[in-house]
Amino acid sequence: MNDESFDELIALYRKVARETSSVHIDDRILEFSTRTRRRGAQLSWQWFAAAAASFAALWLTIHALQPHPAKALAATAETVQPGWADGVDRAYLLQMDVTPASSPVAQYLMHETEAPRKL
């Protein structure tokens, strides 16, 4: 790059650096930014309201579709044979995963079949 082209570039830079926009353009830019900011705030509230409404509708739907065991048990208690609810509870408890005691003392206490001796 020679000195003439470099001088031309510096002159162009200085010319553009001193340029200012007209007041009319500045006013339009400020007006546009204010309008956009208001619209953005309105849209964010609309999105928030829509999200909250959809969440509430989804929660109510899921809550309404879930079975309620207490209501079902109360409704069937009158029509089912006596002891049926006890059998359901026993079956539920038998499904639980219970690991045997790990220490020798706990195993001894769980499998002791003799009655305690009286002194």
MODELLER restraints for C-alpha pairs under 7 A, 6 or more apart:
rsr = mdl.restraints
at = mdl.atoms
rsr.add(forms.Gaussian(group=physical.xy_distance, feature=features.Distance(at['CA:101:A'], at['CA:107:A']), mean=5.66, stdev=0.5))
